[in-house]
Structures are given as C-alpha cells and as structure tokens.
Amino acid sequence: MSTSTAILLLLAGIGFAGTQFFGMLSVLPDDSVKTDLAYLVTPMVSGFAVCLLSLRLINLGRSAMLHLAVKSVVLSLLIMVLCYLNVYFAFGSVNDRLEPAILSGIGLFSMLFSMVRLLTMISRRTGTTFQRLPLHTLVFAAAAAAIVSPVLTLAAAPVPPELTTAGLGAHLTPYILMFAFAAGLFAFADRYREDDETKQYKELQEKELRYMSLFAQNPDGVIAFDANGNISDLNDGARKMLDLLIGQDAPADTFEYSRSGDRERLFEHYDRALHGAAEEIEVSLETIDGEPLHLILTSLPIILDGRFSGAYSIAKNVTDSKKNQEKIRHLAYHDELTGLTNRKHAREYVDLLMEEANPSSFHLLFIDFDRFKKINDLFGHDFGDKVITRCARKLHESLPSGSLLSRSAGDEFIAVLPEDSDAGYIAQRICDEFMMPFRVGQQMIALSASIGIARFPEDGLDSETLFQNADQARYDAQSRGGGRFAYFDRSRAMENHERLILERDLQSAIENDELVLFYQPKVDIRTHRMVGLEALVRWNHPTLGMVPPLKFIPIAEESGLIVPLERWVLRTACLQTQEWIAEGRPPIPVAVNLSQIHLMQTDIVENILATLEELKYDTRLLELEVTESAMMHNEEQVISILRKFKKVGISVSLDDFGTGYSSLSYLHMLPIDCLKIDRSFIKGITTHENSRTIVEMILTMARQLGLSIIAEGIEYEDQAQLLRELRCFTAQGFHYSKPVPAEEVYACSYSDSSIVS
C-alpha cells in the first residue's frame, strides 16, 4: 500500500469515527454518551477497517450487479456490527428488537448499493475531480453518508420508557429519509450511466465513421476477409484492381489472378494472415490485357475480444513506381544518346566475367576517335551527337557477335570481345573502317580511331586494373599519331604513367618553387672568354628527382602552362643576373627561350617590359631565343612583336636555325640579331662534307645579313678548331661546360674572364 493511500484511509477512518460520534450525539442526550479514550478510539479503528475493506471489495470487479450487491451486503453487515458495538460500549446494552435492525439494515444496504454503484461508475470516468463527480452530486452523497450514523444509532440504542409511546411516524421517519437518499443516489448513478453510454455510443459511432471513411476513401485497395477467408467487403480501389485483373466487380478467388511465379507466395501470405500473422509482401500480377500489375500487399489480422475474426489486406499499386525504377535503372546503365550500355554497365559486366567459377580469357578494347573535338568546334555539338551515333552503329557492325559495346564518355567507347576473338584483327578492322570518310547529313566526315587493348588475366586480375591498362594502351596508340591500335605494354605504361604524373604535378611545381634554372655559357673560342649565358629550366620533382626539359616542356605546351613557366624563367634569370652583378661579376647577357605559344600572346611585350621595369633590369643584358618554326607562324604578328623588343634594346636570336622551313627570301625581313646553328649540323661538321658545306653556307648568309652567329652542340676540340677556321667565333656546348646551377657558373671550370678548356 502506498503512503498516499494509507493517509487517505486514515482520514476516512477519522471521518467515519466522527460520523459515528456526532451521529450519536445528535440523537441521544449528552449525559448518556461516554467520552473516555477507549470509546473515541474504537470508532476510529472501526472506520479505518471499514474503509480498507471497502477499498478491497470495490477492486474485486466492476461489471456484474451480483458483485455489487455482495459488496453492499458485506459492507452493510460490517457497519451495523460496528455501530451496534459502539452503542453497546456507550450504554452497556443495545436495542434487541428485530424490526429496527431489519429496517436499518435494508436502508443501509440500499444506501451502500447506490453509493458503491455511483462510485464505481465515477471511477470509470475521465477528467478532473469535479468533472467526474459534479459538486451537487458530491453534496448529496455527503448528506446521504451523514444520516447513516444517526439512523443506525437510533435503531441500535435502547429505547427509554418515555419514548415507547411515540407514534409510528416518529419511528419510521429516519428510515424513510434513508431510503429517499438511497433512491437519489441510484438516480444519480443511472444518469451517469446513461451519459456514459451516450458518450461511448457517440465515440463508437465516430470511430466507425472514421474507419468507414478510411476504408472507402483509401486510394489503395482494401479487402476485408472473414474468419473463414471469404471476402466480406472491399473498397473502390480494390474493385478497380480486380476489374483490371478479371474484368468484373465480383472476385472469385484472388489467388487465381497472380502469375505462376507469385501464386504460391500469395497463397502462403494469405494463409499466414488468416492465421493471425501480420505480413507484407510484394507480388506481380497480370491484367486481362497482359500488362504487369505490381502490388505491395500488407495483411493485418482483426482481433475482437481476444479472438481472431478476420483480416484486412491493403493492396498498394506500385506499377508506376516500378516502371520509374526500371527507367532510372536503364538510364543508370545506358547511354541516352546511342542507346548503348555505359561505362558502369561495362565495368559490372567485366566483374561478372571475372567472378565466374572458371573465368575465360577475354580482350577489353578502349576506343577513342582522333580529332573529334574539331568536328564539335566546327559544326556544333548537335552535329557532333549525330556523328557519335553513326560511329556507334559502325562500331557495332565491326564487332563480332557476343561482344559488348558501351559508350564511356564523349567520343570514347569500350568493347569486350568474347573468348577466342582475334583482338588485333578486329581492332585493325575498326581502324580501317574509320580511315574511310563517311557521310553524316550533308557532310563527309573523316575520323581515325585509336584503340588500346588489354587482355584478361594477363593485363589485370580486376576490372579497375584492366580498365586502367586498356586506357594506357589507348593513350599509347594516340601518342604515336593515332589511327592505330596498341596492346598494353608495361614498359610503355610506366612511361605514360610518369607523363601523367608530370601533367598532374606541373601546376603545383610552378607554385611550390620546384623549378630551378641551370645556365650554359656561350664562349668566344678565340679567347675562351664567357660572352653570354643561356638559362635552361629543370624540374626538381619531389618523387621523380631532376626531370629534364624534354620530358615536361611538351606537357607544358599542351596544357597551356608554358606561358607562366617561361615568365617564371625570365624573372628568375633576370634576378640571378642582378645578383651576380651585385657580387661584383661583370655584366653578361642572359638568354631565355620563348615558345611559339608564348610568342602568340597578345600581351607578351607589355608583360615582359613590365617585369623588366619592375626589376629595373638593363634590357641590353636580355636576349630572347625564338625557334625557327615559331618565327614562321603568323609572320606579320611575330615581326611586329620582335621589332618592339629590338626597339627597347632586347636582342633576338633565331634558335635551331636550319631545322625549320623558313624561306631564305623572307629571312632578311626578320628583326633578329643572331643565328644559332643547330647542333645536328655541328655534330657531323668534321666527318661529313655536306654538314660542313651547310654550315659554311649559313655563315656566309649570316655575314651578308649582318647577323652574329653561335654554333650549338660543340663537344670536341676538332669541332671548335674547324669553326675557328670558318671564322665562327662564338660557341656553346659540353666541350666548354654542361648546364650548371647558378652557384657553379663562376666556380671552378672557368674564371670570370676566361673559360678553361
């Protein structure tokens, strides 16, 4: 028992004792009632016992009238016994007449029956205290409880002789009053019962209406089954579904409308549902038109009073959702333009081939079309899409049956050839097919295909490696000029991998000061004095070490990084020259190379002059070396640019002279100061008469044009001696010094004034 319950029972016991005491005082003379401690405590203990027993009895049950009557009889007997005991303690005797005891007992029973019934009904109600037991009912019940003790005391107390002559009305009035209060309590209980029943009926009716609305208005199909599995009701959604399945409203046997593959599952589902299990499954049915109907069935048992009485089955039509999922899946694995599968599908297809119990060998082809970008640029992307579509058809026709053709991206395709296919023959057939021009719309298109071939398992045991190696082979085919195929070669792959690393890291190399300048002297072969320097860039890669320019300069030109790279070289070379002068070294011109791409920049003059002005650099100490092929590209623009350089005192040299295709008649118009004879002619000058003749011709022509001459690639003394005889007095090459870092230029190989041979 909780503390709060004990306190309430104690208070109730005190109240009951007070009712007994004051009830006796109200009907008996004051001098006839004892007021000692024992008499006062006894009613209190009795009241506590009555209340405790009442609590236990009320909790025995609430529904049956028999239980209610039994509770009332027990409480009536207990209260009468306690009341007669109190009277006995007070007077030493009690009224032994039977009529008052019967009347008071019947009245008390009626009162308690009505009171317990009222309290039982109030306990079922919800809300606050005064909502469950209104004030007027509470006052009436309190008044009814208050007359119990006086009436029982009158019935139990011994009757004095002077009262025996009283009339019958005086004796019956208290009992009539008790019956009246009992009738009033009974009426209150009936009223609350009717109110509660009305409220419950309305709530039940509202729930039923809500259920019917949920049943009827549910967009999904709802089918009600009885306990025997027969369909007892279905809503409009279910009727529409059945119309699609059988073409009529009345269903016969739902299991007959499923496809053979789902019929057993559907039967098992409903069998479990009709045995009280809740379950959800997805099934595929077939309409009378042969169209698929995908449903998600959720079946729930109906439990009433603890017994299974049927089941509800909710059928949700997910056909459109399934179609959308299939469409999304198709888009996820197919190329929208060509209708071919895409790279993702090809990758998963290769994975499946590799995961077979005994995987067979096969070839993977990566196909890329050369010069396709020019078609897009020239005719637009819409026309380019038509070309791609035509290429896809031509590729499909060129592949053997059983092959998989997928479009990877742009103009790249992937083909997986079946086992025992001659990959080289097929690849060559594709190359030959695209060597011939073909018509798209009103245009004749000429493309060439570059194809890389990798073989499983030799070139990769997983799809990622195999794809990577096939792509490496394709890159190898393109780097050889395109229009051909190449098998994966590990040595070539290493070279290509290194090139990819350089392409990736070149931008950060410029930003992170990984580039360094080496300097190669230009020497007067008569005096061995250093008359100039050429700045040559090197890349100190963090993992590959020192990278020569022949490896990364072409990459810089292809990626557009050659311009910021050459600007860095120009600034660094000028700063180094100023540093040498500050150290007391004699001022010597330094030459830097300009690529064709850099030379075509519209702001090249302004940018270089701005750098020189910022550094306060003497323009006479700067020489720009331009290749012959760069000179001949857009001659008018080049001439205009070079004239601007000469105007501010910057000298210009024509590098690698003799290897290009310049017109000798056009040469005299170029605003240059020096010709550099290419090393290919110097290499054979002492052994091949033709090389010597060409060098002599270049020297004669340069003198006629008033140009200075530098011979590149001097490696031996006999070459230097012959050039001295031909009156070419400026040379550059390993015979004098290889390119060295800035700190070694003035170190030990030669002094400030001469070159040590």
ZAMARGU-4260 file (C-alpha; in steps of 0.2 Angstrom, whole numbers, plus 5000, padded with zeros to 4 digits):
<rodrens>
0) 5000/5000/5000 | 5007/5017/4995 | 5009/5031/5008 | 4996/5042/5000 | 4983/5028/5000
5) 4987/5025/5019 | 4984/5043/5023 | 4968/5043/5013 | 4962/5028/5023 | 4967/5036/5039
10) 4957/5052/5035 | 4942/5041/5030 | 4943/5031/5046 | 4944/5048/5056 | 4929/5054/5046
15) 4919/5038/5049 | 4923/5039/5068 | 4917/5057/5068 | 4901/5052/5059 | 4898/5039/5072
20) 4901/5050/5087 | 4892/5065/5081 | 4878/5055/5074 | 4875/5048/5092 | 4876/5065/5100
25) 4863/5071/5088 | 4850/5059/5093 | 4855/5055/5111 | 4855/5065/5127 | 4873/5072/5131
30) 4874/5063/5148 | 4871/5046/5140 | 4886/5046/5129 | 4903/5041/5136 | 4918/5051/5131
35) 4933/5041/5138 | 4948/5037/5126 | 4943/5019/5123 | 4926/5025/5116 | 4934/5038/5105
40) 4947/5027/5098 | 4936/5012/5094 | 4925/5021/5081 | 4941/5027/5073 | 4949/5010/5071
45) 4932/5003/5065 | 4931/5016/5052 | 4949/5013/5046 | 4944/4994/5045 | 4928/4998/5035
50) 4937/5009/5023 | 4950/4997/5020 | 4938/4983/5017 | 4928/4994/5006 | 4943/4998/4995
55) 4947/4979/4993 | 4929/4975/4989 | 4927/4989/4976 | 4943/4982/4967 | 4936/4964/4966
60) 4926/4969/4950 | 4916/4982/4942 | 4904/4974/4929 | 4892/4962/4937 | 4877/4968/4948
65) 4879/4952/4959 | 4896/4958/4963 | 4890/4975/4968 | 4876/4968/4979 | 4888/4956/4988
70) 4900/4971/4991 | 4885/4981/4998 | 4879/4967/5009 | 4896/4964/5017 | 4899/4982/5020
75) 4881/4984/5027 | 4884/4970/5040 | 4901/4976/5045 | 4895/4994/5048 | 4879/4988/5058
80) 4890/4977/5068 | 4902/4991/5072 | 4888/5003/5075 | 4880/4991/5087 | 4897/4988/5096
85) 4899/5007/5098 | 4881/5009/5105 | 4885/4994/5117 | 4901/5002/5123 | 4891/5018/5126
90) 4876/5011/5135 | 4881/4994/5140 | 4866/4987/5131 | 4858/4988/5113 | 4840/4988/5107
95) 4836/4969/5105 | 4821/4972/5094 | 4822/4964/5077 | 4811/4977/5067 | 4823/4992/5069
100) 4838/4981/5064 | 4829/4975/5049 | 4824/4992/5043 | 4840/5000/5046 | 4849/4985/5038
105) 4838/4986/5022 | 4840/5005/5022 | 4859/5004/5024 | 4860/4991/5010 | 4850/5002/4998
110) 4861/5017/5003 | 4878/5007/5001 | 4872/4998/4985 | 4868/5015/4977 | 4884/5023/4984
115) 4895/5009/4978 | 4887/5009/4961 | 4889/5028/4959 | 4907/5027/4965 | 4911/5013/4953
120) 4904/5022/4938 | 4913/5038/4943 | 4929/5028/4944 | 4927/5024/4926 | 4925/5042/4920
125) 4940/5053/4915 | 4944/5071/4918 | 4946/5082/4934 | 4938/5078/4951 | 4923/5089/4948
130) 4921/5084/4930 | 4920/5066/4936 | 4909/5070/4952 | 4900/5086/4950 | 4898/5097/4966
135) 4879/5094/4968 | 4881/5076/4967 | 4895/5077/4980 | 4885/5087/4992 | 4870/5075/4990
140) 4882/5060/4993 | 4889/5068/5008 | 4872/5071/5016 | 4867/5053/5012 | 4883/5047/5021
145) 4879/5059/5036 | 4862/5052/5040 | 4868/5034/5041 | 4876/5035/5058 | 4861/5044/5067
150) 4848/5031/5059 | 4859/5016/5064 | 4861/5024/5082 | 4843/5026/5084 | 4840/5008/5078
155) 4853/5001/5090 | 4851/5012/5105 | 4840/5005/5119 | 4823/5014/5119 | 4819/5024/5135
160) 4802/5021/5143 | 4796/5038/5139 | 4799/5036/5120 | 4790/5020/5119 | 4773/5029/5117
165) 4779/5039/5102 | 4769/5037/5086 | 4773/5026/5071 | 4778/5041/5061 | 4791/5047/5073
170) 4799/5029/5072 | 4799/5027/5053 | 4804/5045/5048 | 4823/5042/5049 | 4821/5026/5039
175) 4811/5034/5025 | 4824/5048/5024 | 4837/5035/5022 | 4828/5026/5008 | 4825/5043/4999
180) 4844/5046/4999 | 4847/5029/4993 | 4834/5032/4978 | 4843/5049/4975 | 4860/5041/4974
185) 4853/5027/4962 | 4845/5040/4951 | 4862/5049/4950 | 4871/5033/4946 | 4858/5030/4932
190) 4860/5047/4925 | 4879/5045/4924 | 4877/5028/4916 | 4866/5035/4903 | 4878/5049/4900
195) 4892/5037/4899 | 4883/5026/4887 | 4878/5040/4876 | 4896/5046/4876 | 4903/5029/4872
200) 4890/5027/4858 | 4895/5043/4850 | 4913/5039/4851 | 4910/5022/4844 | 4899/5029/4830
205) 4913/5042/4827 | 4926/5029/4826 | 4915/5019/4814 | 4913/5033/4803 | 4932/5037/4803
210) 4935/5019/4799 | 4922/5018/4785 | 4930/5034/4778 | 4947/5027/4779 | 4941/5011/4771
215) 4931/5020/4757 | 4942/5034/4754 | 4959/5025/4754 | 4967/5027/4737 | 4974/5009/4740
220) 4964/4994/4738 | 4957/4987/4755 | 4950/4969/4756 | 4941/4963/4771 | 4941/4944/4775
225) 4930/4935/4787 | 4937/4921/4799 | 4935/4908/4785 | 4945/4918/4772 | 4930/4924/4762
230) 4930/4941/4756 | 4917/4951/4766 | 4920/4969/4759 | 4931/4979/4748 | 4933/4997/4743
235) 4933/5006/4726 | 4952/5004/4725 | 4951/4986/4727 | 4937/4984/4715 | 4947/4994/4701
240) 4961/4982/4704 | 4950/4967/4702 | 4942/4975/4686 | 4960/4976/4679 | 4963/4958/4684
245) 4947/4949/4679 | 4936/4962/4671 | 4922/4961/4683 | 4917/4968/4700 | 4914/4952/4710
250) 4930/4942/4714 | 4931/4924/4714 | 4947/4918/4721 | 4961/4931/4722 | 4975/4918/4721
255) 4970/4914/4703 | 4975/4931/4696 | 4993/4930/4701 | 5007/4925/4689 | 5013/4907/4691
260) 5029/4913/4699 | 5020/4923/4713 | 5005/4912/4715 | 5012/4901/4729 | 5019/4916/4738
265) 5002/4924/4738 | 4994/4909/4744 | 5006/4907/4758 | 5004/4925/4763 | 4985/4925/4764
270) 4987/4908/4774 | 4998/4916/4787 | 4987/4932/4788 | 4971/4921/4791 | 4980/4913/4805
275) 4983/4929/4814 | 5000/4935/4807 | 5004/4952/4801 | 5015/4952/4785 | 5019/4962/4770
280) 5025/4956/4753 | 5027/4962/4735 | 5019/4952/4721 | 5017/4954/4702 | 5000/4950/4694
285) 4995/4951/4676 | 4980/4961/4670 | 4967/4954/4657 | 4977/4965/4644 | 4993/4955/4648
290) 5001/4971/4657 | 5010/4968/4673 | 5002/4974/4689 | 5014/4976/4704 | 5007/4977/4721
295) 5013/4978/4739 | 5001/4968/4750 | 5000/4972/4769 | 4989/4960/4778 | 4983/4963/4796
300) 4973/4952/4807 | 4956/4958/4815 | 4956/4953/4834 | 4940/4956/4843 | 4939/4952/4862
305) 4955/4942/4860 | 4948/4931/4846 | 4953/4931/4828 | 4938/4937/4817 | 4946/4940/4800
310) 4959/4950/4791 | 4962/4966/4781 | 4973/4966/4766 | 4979/4983/4759 | 4985/4982/4741
315) 4996/4997/4735 | 4998/4998/4717 | 5017/5002/4714 | 5017/4998/4695 | 5021/5016/4690
320) 5034/5016/4703 | 5042/5000/4696 | 5041/5007/4679 | 5050/5023/4685 | 5063/5012/4694
325) 5066/5002/4678 | 5068/5018/4668 | 5080/5025/4681 | 5090/5009/4681 | 5090/5009/4662
330) 5097/5027/4662 | 5109/5022/4675 | 5116/5008/4664 | 5113/5015/4647 | 5119/5030/4636
335) 5104/5041/4632 | 5112/5047/4615 | 5117/5030/4607 | 5106/5018/4617 | 5122/5008/4621
340) 5126/5002/4639 | 5138/5014/4648 | 5154/5013/4657 | 5146/5007/4673 | 5137/4993/4665
345) 5153/4988/4656 | 5163/4988/4672 | 5150/4977/4681 | 5149/4965/4666 | 5168/4963/4666
350) 5167/4960/4685 | 5154/4946/4682 | 5166/4938/4669 | 5180/4938/4681 | 5169/4931/4696
355) 5164/4915/4686 | 5170/4899/4694 | 5182/4896/4679 | 5184/4913/4671 | 5189/4913/4652
360) 5201/4925/4645 | 5194/4940/4635 | 5200/4956/4627 | 5195/4974/4633 | 5196/4987/4620
365) 5196/5006/4623 | 5192/5016/4608 | 5194/5034/4605 | 5191/5045/4590 | 5205/5057/4585
370) 5201/5075/4580 | 5183/5073/4586 | 5184/5089/4595 | 5187/5099/4579 | 5171/5092/4572
375) 5162/5099/4588 | 5170/5115/4586 | 5167/5117/4568 | 5149/5110/4566 | 5142/5112/4584
380) 5138/5099/4597 | 5121/5094/4589 | 5130/5088/4574 | 5143/5080/4585 | 5130/5070/4593
385) 5124/5063/4576 | 5142/5059/4572 | 5144/5049/4588 | 5128/5040/4585 | 5134/5035/4567
390) 5151/5030/4575 | 5142/5019/4587 | 5132/5010/4573 | 5148/5007/4563 | 5157/5000/4579
395) 5143/4988/4582 | 5144/4982/4564 | 5163/4979/4566 | 5162/4969/4581 | 5159/4950/4581
400) 5143/4943/4589 | 5143/4941/4608 | 5153/4957/4610 | 5148/4970/4622 | 5149/4988/4616
405) 5147/5003/4628 | 5149/5021/4627 | 5161/5028/4640 | 5160/5047/4638 | 5161/5059/4624
410) 5169/5050/4609 | 5176/5036/4620 | 5169/5018/4618 | 5173/5002/4627 | 5171/4984/4619
415) 5173/4967/4627 | 5177/4954/4615 | 5171/4936/4618 | 5184/4922/4621 | 5195/4916/4606
420) 5192/4933/4597 | 5207/4940/4587 | 5208/4956/4595 | 5222/4963/4584 | 5212/4959/4568
425) 5196/4966/4575 | 5205/4982/4581 | 5213/4984/4564 | 5196/4982/4555 | 5189/4996/4566
430) 5204/5007/4562 | 5202/5003/4543 | 5183/5006/4544 | 5186/5024/4551 | 5200/5028/4539
435) 5187/5030/4525 | 5177/5046/4525 | 5158/5043/4529 | 5143/5054/4526 | 5133/5062/4541
440) 5119/5073/4534 | 5126/5084/4521 | 5144/5082/4527 | 5158/5070/4524 | 5167/5066/4540
445) 5185/5059/4541 | 5190/5052/4558 | 5203/5040/4564 | 5202/5028/4579 | 5215/5025/4592
450) 5212/5008/4601 | 5220/5001/4617 | 5219/4983/4620 | 5221/4974/4637 | 5219/4955/4640
455) 5212/4946/4655 | 5220/4939/4665 | 5237/4944/4659 | 5235/4963/4660 | 5224/4963/4675
460) 5215/4952/4688 | 5202/4965/4692 | 5191/4977/4682 | 5200/4993/4689 | 5217/4987/4683
465) 5211/4980/4667 | 5202/4996/4663 | 5217/5007/4668 | 5229/4996/4657 | 5217/4997/4642
470) 5216/5016/4644 | 5235/5016/4645 | 5236/5006/4629 | 5224/5018/4620 | 5235/5033/4626
475) 5250/5024/4619 | 5241/5022/4602 | 5236/5041/4602 | 5254/5047/4607 | 5260/5038/4591
480) 5250/5048/4580 | 5233/5040/4582 | 5223/5029/4569 | 5231/5013/4575 | 5229/5001/4589
485) 5241/4996/4603 | 5242/4982/4615 | 5246/4986/4633 | 5264/4986/4636 | 5271/4988/4654
490) 5286/4997/4649 | 5276/5010/4639 | 5264/5011/4653 | 5277/5016/4665 | 5282/5030/4653
495) 5264/5035/4651 | 5261/5034/4670 | 5276/5046/4673 | 5269/5058/4660 | 5253/5058/4669
500) 5261/5062/4685 | 5271/5076/4677 | 5254/5083/4669 | 5246/5082/4686 | 5260/5090/4696
505) 5266/5103/4684 | 5255/5117/4690 | 5260/5114/4708 | 5278/5114/4703 | 5277/5132/4697
510) 5268/5137/4713 | 5279/5127/4725 | 5296/5133/4718 | 5301/5116/4712 | 5308/5123/4696
515) 5326/5128/4695 | 5337/5136/4682 | 5353/5129/4675 | 5365/5140/4665 | 5376/5135/4650
520) 5389/5148/4645 | 5392/5155/4627 | 5411/5156/4624 | 5422/5166/4612 | 5433/5151/4605
525) 5447/5163/4602 | 5449/5169/4619 | 5439/5156/4629 | 5430/5170/4637 | 5412/5169/4643
530) 5402/5181/4632 | 5384/5175/4637 | 5373/5163/4646 | 5358/5153/4641 | 5345/5150/4655
535) 5338/5132/4654 | 5324/5126/4666 | 5324/5110/4676 | 5311/5102/4687 | 5316/5095/4704
540) 5301/5083/4706 | 5299/5078/4724 | 5297/5059/4719 | 5305/5058/4702 | 5320/5068/4705
545) 5328/5080/4692 | 5317/5080/4677 | 5325/5086/4660 | 5315/5099/4650 | 5312/5087/4635
550) 5300/5077/4647 | 5290/5092/4654 | 5291/5106/4641 | 5280/5097/4628 | 5267/5094/4643
555) 5268/5112/4647 | 5265/5117/4629 | 5250/5105/4628 | 5242/5111/4645 | 5245/5129/4642
560) 5257/5131/4657 | 5271/5135/4646 | 5267/5154/4647 | 5268/5155/4666 | 5283/5144/4666
565) 5293/5155/4654 | 5288/5170/4663 | 5295/5162/4679 | 5311/5158/4669 | 5313/5176/4663
570) 5310/5184/4680 | 5322/5171/4689 | 5336/5173/4676 | 5335/5192/4677 | 5335/5192/4697
575) 5350/5180/4696 | 5360/5191/4684 | 5357/5206/4695 | 5363/5196/4710 | 5379/5192/4701
580) 5382/5210/4696 | 5379/5214/4715 | 5393/5202/4719 | 5405/5211/4708 | 5404/5200/4692
585) 5405/5208/4675 | 5388/5210/4667 | 5385/5196/4654 | 5369/5195/4644 | 5357/5180/4648
590) 5346/5172/4635 | 5329/5164/4639 | 5319/5154/4627 | 5301/5159/4620 | 5289/5146/4614
595) 5278/5148/4599 | 5263/5148/4611 | 5270/5162/4622 | 5275/5172/4607 | 5257/5172/4601
600) 5251/5180/4617 | 5244/5197/4613 | 5251/5205/4629 | 5269/5197/4628 | 5278/5213/4625
605) 5269/5223/4639 | 5271/5208/4651 | 5290/5206/4648 | 5293/5225/4648 | 5283/5227/4664
610) 5294/5213/4673 | 5310/5222/4667 | 5304/5239/4673 | 5298/5231/4690 | 5316/5224/4692
615) 5325/5239/4685 | 5334/5227/4673 | 5345/5233/4659 | 5337/5227/4643 | 5354/5226/4635
620) 5358/5211/4646 | 5342/5201/4640 | 5342/5190/4625 | 5326/5181/4618 | 5329/5165/4609
625) 5315/5160/4597 | 5314/5144/4586 | 5313/5145/4568 | 5296/5136/4567 | 5289/5149/4579
630) 5296/5163/4568 | 5287/5157/4553 | 5270/5155/4562 | 5260/5171/4559 | 5275/5180/4552
635) 5267/5198/4552 | 5262/5197/4571 | 5279/5189/4575 | 5289/5203/4566 | 5279/5216/4574
640) 5282/5209/4592 | 5301/5207/4589 | 5303/5224/4582 | 5295/5231/4598 | 5308/5221/4608
645) 5323/5227/4597 | 5316/5245/4599 | 5319/5244/4618 | 5336/5236/4617 | 5332/5217/4619
650) 5342/5206/4606 | 5333/5192/4597 | 5341/5176/4592 | 5334/5163/4579 | 5337/5146/4588
655) 5340/5129/4579 | 5342/5138/4563 | 5342/5126/4548 | 5330/5113/4555 | 5314/5123/4551
660) 5306/5128/4534 | 5309/5146/4534 | 5310/5155/4517 | 5328/5162/4514 | 5320/5176/4504
665) 5309/5180/4520 | 5324/5179/4532 | 5331/5196/4529 | 5314/5204/4534 | 5315/5196/4552
670) 5321/5209/4565 | 5334/5197/4573 | 5352/5199/4579 | 5359/5182/4579 | 5358/5165/4571
675) 5361/5149/4581 | 5367/5135/4570 | 5358/5119/4576 | 5369/5105/4584 | 5363/5092/4571
680) 5375/5101/4558 | 5389/5104/4570 | 5389/5085/4575 | 5395/5080/4558 | 5405/5095/4553
685) 5422/5086/4554 | 5416/5070/4546 | 5403/5074/4534 | 5406/5086/4519 | 5388/5090/4517
690) 5386/5096/4535 | 5402/5107/4533 | 5395/5114/4517 | 5378/5119/4525 | 5387/5127/4540
695) 5398/5137/4528 | 5383/5142/4518 | 5374/5148/4534 | 5390/5158/4540 | 5391/5166/4523
700) 5372/5171/4523 | 5373/5177/4541 | 5388/5189/4537 | 5379/5196/4522 | 5364/5200/4533
705) 5375/5207/4547 | 5370/5194/4560 | 5381/5187/4573 | 5382/5168/4574 | 5383/5155/4588
710) 5387/5137/4585 | 5377/5125/4597 | 5382/5107/4602 | 5401/5109/4602 | 5408/5093/4611
715) 5426/5091/4604 | 5441/5101/4601 | 5442/5097/4582 | 5424/5104/4580 | 5430/5120/4589
720) 5446/5121/4578 | 5436/5120/4562 | 5424/5133/4567 | 5438/5144/4571 | 5445/5141/4553
725) 5427/5145/4546 | 5428/5162/4556 | 5413/5156/4568 | 5420/5163/4585 | 5405/5160/4597
730) 5401/5143/4603 | 5391/5133/4616 | 5392/5115/4621 | 5398/5102/4633 | 5416/5104/4627
735) 5416/5120/4637 | 5403/5117/4650 | 5387/5107/4653 | 5372/5117/4660 | 5376/5120/4678
740) 5366/5128/4693 | 5369/5146/4697 | 5381/5144/4711 | 5393/5134/4699 | 5393/5146/4685
745) 5408/5156/4692 | 5415/5141/4702 | 5430/5131/4696 | 5428/5126/4677 | 5432/5144/4672
750) 5436/5161/4679 | 5427/5177/4677 | 5437/5182/4662 | 5441/5165/4653 | 5435/5148/4650
755) 5447/5134/4654 | 5447/5121/4640
</rodrens>
